[in-house]
């Protein structure tokens, strides 16, 4: 009953949105075209309404599919003996060895009833000796061919020709499968032999460039999440799921019926999926993330990837002739047609950004309307479109984000789209760079500057246009300029976000850190500390401890991280310690003890649900994102690196010189002392507290003669005493009580002053 009501609500929402959008389009066609204002105005107006009609068509199809999704039923349960043989194809051309190691390692750790039925092939189109050595070391098959004909499609077709398993899994070089990948997918094929392929989402362990460059990695999902977790699933109903080239399980029978992997276009996956469906096989997408990869980390790679996708889809559309595709239903034809028209979005962005500029600077009327008409026809359409997208996408995407993404990409994609449309094609397959070399160096700075030039020019024109329109509003009170000011302000915001995006954002970290709470043992000098990891990276482990433990900084310590599936022993050194809340954060630089430990550690890091946002956060807003970007580029974050826990204690102690001193802070090896009686700082002094003596030598005087930093020369003796930790614990408890009392006094004082002010 509840599901029926939800389904009815979705359909009603789509119906209302469709009605408001249709009314808007009818109004645009019948009442807003600028007759009698010259041929140029008429041309621009027709161009704008044409791209709006294309967008209207995409919206109708899109929301209809979203309102009535088909989700694969519960995973079938099949006997272990029925699990078939599976060939795993890992495509590579020039990717680095360490990237491929993680992918192969993930494949080797995939669970399966009989692992002898899982055959892993490293399909190396780069003919690299290092790949052969890697394959031999890891116990997988290294496949190479004599030529590079047909790029990735040819590489996969060659792999098909020398393998025999009834099912094939394709992975890109960076995609690391989770251990349940096969168990969560293969049973569907065993139960239904007409399934041609199942597409798993492409998810990423690192923030994509949109999240990272816009300082939004904690508030918005990956830009690709909406496509793979929503758009793809909604295409199940029409059997028009797009084969994404990786994270896909395919039936060999279906591939052979389709003629193998499609060649002659630069997006072989897009075309191959269509051929499989046209051959009468079913395709499904599921929204469960079962593999994780690396999002492009520099702008040039991202733009190159999107150009290839745009050109490839247009190429495929021209090559296959979707509307006349034999074996396709009309639902499939319409669905795939919108997949191609989507890539003409840059034309729409060009129209939207230039229309108000042309009006302000040259008085070119492209939309003839009044403010009242805008409020009556455009506003309901916009509000319902935005609300419907947010609701039906499960809060993965809102219209404002789509506008920002489209504005960022359109100047770079526009020439490629136009050239491909008129027949100037790209035939060379370009591999998306994923070596991370630009992550720290920022060596794509010149490229980013060039890519930002159109945004900067359009932003300047929009700003000047706003000033002129505001001026004209006062000189000639007219509704037209109010509409233009609003239009220009929206465009300016999106252009500013695009410029912030192009400015980039550097990081000092070579490897991404991932939140992970796992059991960890830290051992040294016959001591064992039990901890929970806080985050992990390929070269580092951070743990949180309730007590500021002494851990040696000048020698290696041993860490063991254990999960229900993996066990890894590491050797490391402390590189940073700081207090956060009621816990102490210890960061270690680590190396695995053995090859097996390294393999397990990589799986501990990557075989998990990563913690980047899956939905738009409650704190997300256009203003908050703008402020975050301004602050991110203006405010420099300072990072302090301490290898020992710096404890504030404010403890008064006696000394061997008969005077008292206050321990301000303490980190086992050094102590900051405050001599309150204005005595000159002694070079050597012995502190006494709790039955312990601290033998100290002065190292530095701070700000005045009463404050100094001292080295505790007998700290090794102290830290190994079984009762010394109890003394430190008592210091910290007393300090917390003093802080609490001070805060309570301040609170009471503020209340008293507030009350006194009211009385007076």
N, C-alpha and C positions, 0 to 999 in steps of 0.2 A: 504493500500500500504506500509506504513511504517512498520507495523507489519510483512508483508510478507518479506520485505527486512531484517528485524532483524532475522526472522526465517531462511532465506537463509544464512545469515552471520554466525549464530550459527552452522548450519549444515556444511557449508564450513570449518569452523574452526575445527570442530570435524573430518571431512574427512582428512584434512591435518595432524592433530595430529595422527590419526589412521595410515595414510600412513607412517609417520616418525617413529612411534613406531613399525610398522610391519617390515619396513626396518631394524630397529635396532635389532629386535628379529631374523630375518633371518640371519643378520650378526653375531649375537652372536652364533647361532646354527651352522653356516657353517664355520666360520673363527676364532673363539676365543677359542675353546675347546683345552685344553693342551694335545694333543696326544703325547705319548712318554716321559712323565715327571713323571711316577710312578703312582701307584694305588691311593695313598692318594690325589695327586693333581687332578686326574681324579674324585675321589669321591666328593671332595669339589667343583669342577667345575660343576658337574652334579647337586649337591645340590643347588648351586647358580642359575644356569639357570632354575632349576625347580621352585624355588620361584619367579624368574623373569617372567616366563611364567604364573604363577598364578596371579601375579600383572598385567601382560598384559591383561589377560582375564578380570579381574575386571575393568581395565581401559576402555576397549572397551565397556563393558556393561554400566559402569558408565557414560561415556561421551555421549553415544548414548541416554540414558535416559535423561540426562541433556539438550541435544540439542532439545528434542521434548517433553517438559513437557505438562501435562494435568492439567489445573487449574480449580477448580470448578467454574461454572458460578455464576453470581450475585445471592445473597441470595433471595430465593423466598419470596414473600409477601403472607401471609396466614391470614385468619380471626382469631381473638382472640379465637373464640370458637373451632377452629380446633387444638389448641395447646394441645397435649396429656399429660397424666400423666407421670411423670418421677421419677424414684428412684435414689437417690444419695447415692453411697456407698463410705464411707471414711474408708479405711483400716488402722488398727493400731495394733501394738503388744506391743512395749515398749517405744513409743515416749512420750516426756514430754507433760504435760497438756497444757502449754502455747502455744506450737506449734499447737496442735489440736484445741485450742480455736480459733486461727486465721483462720484456714481452715473452721471450722463450721460457724464462723461469716461471712466469705466470701460467703458460700453456702446460708446462711439465707438472704443475701442481693442481691442474684441473682434476676434480674427482670424477671417477667413472668406475662402474662395476668391474670391468676388465680393461685395465689400462693398456694392455697389449693391442687393443682395438683402436687406440688413439695414435695416429701417425702424424708427426709434426715435420713440416717442410719449411726450410728457410729459402724462399724463392728470391735468389739474389741476381738482380739484373745489372749489378755493378761489377760482377766478375772479380770480387775482392778476395785475396788470399786470407785476410783477417776474418772474413765471414766463414770461410771454410774451416778455419781453426776453431772459431767460436762454436760452429755446429758440431764439430767432432768432440770438443770439450764437453758440450752439454748433451751429447747423445741424440742429436736430431739430424735429419737428412738435409744436406746442402744441395740445392738445385740451381744449376746455371744452364743457359742455352747459348747457342752459337751466335745469335744476333739479338738486337734490341728492337726488332720490328714490332710495331703496335704497342710499344711502351708497356704500361701496367697490364692492359688487357692481354697483350701477347705473352707476358710473363705468366699470367694466371692460366691462359690456355695451354701453355707448355706444361705447367704443373698438372693440369687436368690430364694431359696426354700420357703422363708417366705414372699416374696413380689410378686407383680403382675403387676406393671406398664409395658407398652409396650416398654419403653426405659430406659436404665440404664446408669448412668454416674459413672465412677470409678475415684477416687482421692486417691493419696497417702496422708499420714498424714500431709505433709508439704505444699501441693499444694493449694494455695489460689485462687479460681476463681474470675475473675472480674465480675462485675454486669451484663455485656452483654453476659456472657458465653452461656446461654441457648437460648437467642434470636438470637444469631449469628450462631447457629448450628441446633437446632431442626427443623426449616422449611425445611431443605434439606431432612430430613427423611419423613416428611409429603408429600412432592412432589414426592419422589422416594422411594417406600417401599422396593426396592431391595438393599438399602444401609445397609450394615451390621454394619459398624462402621466408625466414623470420628475421626481422630487423630489430636489433637491440640498440638502445640509445647510445650515442657518442657523448660520453661525459668526460670531464677533465679534472685532474687532480690539482692543477694550478689555476688561478684566476685567469679568465680570458682577458684580452686587451681592453675590452669595454669595461669590465669590472675593475681591472687594475688601474688603467690610465684615468678613469673617472672617480677614483677613490671610493668605489662602491662595492668592493669585494665582500663586505659584510651586510649589504642591504638588498642586492639584486642577484637573481640567478644568472648563470651563464647565458649568453645571447642565444646559443644553440639549443638550450633546454626546451624552449617553447616549441621548436620544430620537432625535436625527437620525442618529447614526452606528451605533446598534445596533437600537433598537426599530423604526425605520422599515425598515431593511434586512431585519429578520426578518419583516416583514409582506409582503415580496415574494411569498412562497410561497402565501399565501392571497389574493393580489391585494386587499389591504386597506390599502395605503400611504395615509397621510393627506396630502392636499394641504395644504401649509403656507402658501399664499397668496403666497409669494415664493420666488425662486430655483427657479422651476418652468417647465418647457417643456411646453406642452399642444398637442395636436392640435386644430385648429379643427373638424374633422369630429366628433371626440369631444365637444367642447364643445357643438356645435350639437345633437348627438344627445341630450345631457343637458339641453337647454333653456337653455344659456348659464350664466352664473354665477348660482348659486342666491340668491334674494332672500327677505327676510322673517325672516332670522335674523342675529345679529350676528357669527357666524363663517361667512361665506359660503364660505370655502375648504374647511372641513370637510365641508359639505354638498355642494359642487360635486364634490369628489373622489368621494364615494359615488355620486352620480348618474352620473358618467362610468363608474365600474366596473359599476354596475347596467345600463348600456346595452351592456355586453359588451366594454368596452375594458380593456386591461391597464394596470397602473400599476407603476412600479418606483422604488425609492429607491437611490441610490448614496452611498457614504460619502466620496467625494472632495470636499474643500472647494473649490468653484469660485467662490464669492462670499463677501464678508465685510461685516458691518454693525456697527451700534452697539447694544450692549446698553443697556437702560434704566439711567440713572445716578442716579436718585433713587427712593426707596421708593414714593412715591405713584404714579409711572408704572408701576413693577413690579407693584404690587398691582392697579392698574386693568387692566393687561394680563391678569393671571391671573384676575381676576374675569370679564373678557370671555370668556376661553377657557372657563372653567367654565360660565358661563351659556349661552354659545353652543353648547357640546356638548350640554348638557341640553336646550336649546331644539330643537336639531336632532333629537335622539333622540325627543322628543315629537312633532315635526312630521313626521318621515319614517317613524316606526314600523319600526325596523330589523328586528325579528324577522319582519315581514310584508313586507319590501322585495322587490318583484318583481325578479328578475334576480340576486339575491344567493344565493350558496351558503351552506350552514350555517357553513362555516369563516369566510366574510366576516361573517356575522351575529354569530358569537361574538366575532370579533376586534374588531368595532366596538362591541359591547356592553361589552367590557372598557374600551374607550376612554372610554365614558361613565361606567361605574361607578367608574373611577379618580378622577373629580372628587368622589366622595362620601367621599374619604379624610379630609376634616376631621371627619366623624362618627367615624371610627375613631380619630383622634388624640384627640378629646374623650373617648372611652371609655377609652383607654389612660391618659390623664393623670388622669382623675377617679376611676377605680376604686380605686386604693390610698388616695387622699385620703378617699374615703367610708368606707373600712374603718377607717382610723386615727381619724377624727374622730367617726364616727357608728356604727361597728361594723356597717356594711352589708357583708355577705358577698356578693361578686359571683362569685368563683371559689372553690369549695370544693376544697381540695387539700392535699397534704403536700409537704414539701421533696423527698422521694425521688421522688414522682411528677413534680415539676417537672424534676428531673434526668433522669428516664427519658423523658419525653414532650416537654417544651418544649425542653430544651437541644439534643438531636439535631436537631430541626426547625430551630432558630435557626442552629446552626452550619452545617448543610448548605445552608440558604437563603443565608446570607452567602457561603459559599465558592463556591457555584454561580453566584451573581450576579457575583462578582468574576471568576471564570474565564470564564464565557460572555460577559461584557461586555468582555472583553479588558482588564480592569483600568481601566475607565472609571468604574465605580460600585461602591460597597460599601453594605451595608445601613445602616451607621452614618450615612453621609452622607444617605441617603434619609430616615432618622428626623429628622435635623437640619432638612433642607429642609422636610419636612412640618410639623414643629413650628413653624417660623418662619411659615409661611403660613396655618395652619389657623384662627386666630382671625379673620383678615381674610376668608377665603373662606367660612367656615361660614354666616354670615347670607345671603350671595349664593346659595349652593347650596340652602339651605332655601327661600328665597323663590322661586327659579326653579323648584324642584320642585313647590311648591304653586300655581304659576301667576302669581306676581307677577313679571312679566318685565321685563327691560331691553330696550327697543327701539332706543335710540339708540346708534349706532356711535361709540365713543370712540377717537380716534387716540392711540396710545402716544406720549407726549412724548419727543422725542429732540433737544432743543436744547442740552443740556448746561449750562443756566443754574444748576442747583443743584449742579453738580459742585464748584465752589469755594465758593460762597456758603453752602452748607448751609442754604438757606432752607426746607427741608422739616423742620426740627427739630421744630416743633410737631406735625406729622403723625407723625413717628417716635415722639414721646413718647406720643401717643394710641394708636398701634398697639402699643406695648410694654406698655401697662397690663395686658392679660390675662396676658401672660407673667410680668410682675412679681408679680401676685397669685398665679398658680399656682406660681411659684417659691417664694414665701414660704410658701404652704400646704404645698408639698412638703418644704421645709426643716423646718418645724415638725413635719410628719408624721414625718420621719426621727428627729427628737429624741424624739418620743413613742413611736415604734416601738422605738427602741433602749432607752428606759427600760422599756417593757413587756417587752422580751426578758429583762431582768434580774429584773423583778418576777414575771413569769409565763413561765418558760422554755417557749416554744412555737415550733414551726417556722414558724407563720404569719407571725410578725413578722420572721423572717429573710427570707422571701420578699418581704414588703412593703418592708423596708429596701432590698433590691436593686432592686425595681421603682421605688421613689421616687428612688433615686440615679440610675438611668438617665434617668428623666424630668427630674430636676433638671439633669443635664448638658445635655440637649437644650434645656431652658428657658434655662439660662445662655447657651448659644451663641446662642439666639434673641434674648436681651437684648443681647448684644454686637453682634449683627447690627443690631438696631434703633438702637443708639447711633451707628451710622454711622462714617464715617471721611473726614475732609476731606483734600483735596490742594491743593497750591499751584500745580499745573500746569493750564493750560487745555486743553492738547492732550496726548494720550497719546504716549509714546515707544515706538518699535518697534526691536528689535534688527535691524540690517541691516549686512552687511559688503559694501560696494561700493567700487569704485575712486573716489578723490576727488583732485582737484588743487586746491591752495590757492596763489593767486598774489597778490603785492603787491610793489611797488617792484622790478619786474623779477626777483623771486625766485619760484621754483616749488618747492613742497613736495608730494611724493607721499604720500598717506595712504590709510588704509582707514577707512570710516565705521564707527562702533560702534553708534549708534542715530540714529533720525530721528524728527522730529515735523513738524507742519505749519509750525511757525515756527522750528524749530531743527535743527541738525546737530551731532553729536558725532563726533569722530574720535579715533583713538589713534595716537600717534607714539612711536617708540622713543627719541627724543631730545627734551629740553625746548626746543623751538625758540622763538626770539623771533618773535612775531607782533604787529604793532602793535595797540594797543588804542584809539587815538584816531582811527583812520581805517578806512574800509571795506576789506575784503579780498574777493577773488573766489574762489568755489568752483565746481567743475564735477564733477558726479556722473554717471558714465556706466555703463550696464548694457548687456547685449546688445540690449535693446529700447528703452531710453529714454536721453535725454541732456539734462541740465538744468543751466543756468548760474544761479548764485545770488550775491547780494551779502550779506555779513554782517559781524558784529563779534563778537569774542571776549567771552563773558560769564562763563566759568568755566574754570579750569584746575586740575587736581590729578593727583597721581601715584597710580597703582594698579598694584601689582605691579612689573613691569619696563617699564611703559609710561606715557605721559603722555596724559591725557584732556583734550582741548580741546573746549569746547562753544561753538557760534556761534548767535546769533540771525540768521535769514536771511530774505531776500525774494527771490522769483524776478525775474530781469531782464526777462523778457517774458511775455506770456500763454502762448505755447507752452512756455516753460520751466516755468511754473507747472503747466500741464497734465501735462507729463512728470514733474515732481517729485511731483505727487499720485499718479501711477501707480507711480513708484519706491517710494513709501511703501506703497501699498495693494495693488499687484499682486504679492503674494508670500504664501508660507505664513507666517503670523504665529507668534510663538514662545511664546504662552501654552501651558500644559501640555495635552497630548492624553491623558495617562494620569495616574493617581494616583501621586504620587512615593513613592519608597522611604522618605522621611523623614516621610510623613504618618502621624499617629496621633491618636487622640482627645485624649491628654494633650498632645502637641506643639501641637495646634491651640488647646487651652485656654490653654496657657502663652503662645503667640504673641499671643492676644487680650488677656490680662492685661498683658503687656509693651507691646503696641501702644497700649493706652489709658493706661498709667501712665508710660511712658518717652517723653520728648520728644526727637526726633532733631534735632540741630543741623546746619544746613547752612552751610558756609563758601563764600563766593564770592570767588575770586581771579581776576583777569584775566591774570596773568602766572605762569609756573611758579616755584613756591617750592622752591628747591634747597638741601638741607642739604649743606654741603661741608666745614666744619671745616678750613679751609685757612689755615695760618700764612703771612703775607706781610709784606714790609718796607714802611715808610712813608717819606715825605719828611722826617719829623721825627726820624728815627734810631731809632725804636722799632718793635717788632713788634706786629702785631695779628692776631687770628684771625677770618677770615670764617666766621661761623656758618652763615648762610644768605644766599641771593642770588637775585634775580629779574630781573636785567638793569637795572632802573631803581633798585632799592633794595638795600642790603646791611646786614646786622646785624653789627656789629663788637664783638669782645671784646678789651679792652686788659688783658692779664694782669699788667702791672707796676703796676697801681693808679694809673696816670696819669689825671688828669682828662681827660674827653672833649674833644678839640679841636673847634672849630666847623668847620674845614676841614682836609682831609687828602688826601694823594695816596697811593694804594696802588700797589705795583709788583709785577708777577708776569708771567713769561713774555714779557717785552718790552713789556707793555702797562701803561699808567698809568690808574688809576681816580681821577678827580677827584671828591671827595665833600664834601658839605655835611651837617652834622648836622641831623636833623629831630626826633628824639625820643630821650630817655634811658629805658632800661628797667630797672626794679627797683633798680638801683644805678648808681653813677657809672662803672662799668667796661664797661657794655653800652649800645650806642646804635644807632639806626637812621639810616643815612645815605642821602641821595639821590646817585646817580651822575650828575653833570651832563653828562658827555660820553658818555652811553650810546649815543647815536645814532651817534657816530663808531665806537664799539667794535663794535656789533652788525653794522655793515656791513663790517667788516674781514674779508677772506677767511679769516684764520687764527684768528679769535677763537673760533670754534666748537670748534676743536681744543683750546684752552686749557680751555674749560668741560668738554669730554669728559674731559680728563685729571683735572680736579678730581673728577668723579663716579666715575671708575674707582678713584682712590685712596681716596675715601670708602667705596666698596663693599668694597674690600679691608680697610680698617680695621674696618668693621662685621663682616665675616666672621671676622677674627682675634679680635675681641672675643667673638663668639658661640662660636667654637671654644674659647677660653679658659674661658668660663663653663661650657660643656659638660664640659670636662675637669675643672674644679674640682668640679662637681656629682658627677661620677663618683667623684672622689677622696674627697669627703666621705661619699658613700653607702657606699663600700667601707670607709672608716675606721670608720663607725658600725657596720657589720656585724662588723668585727674586735673592736671594743670590746664 
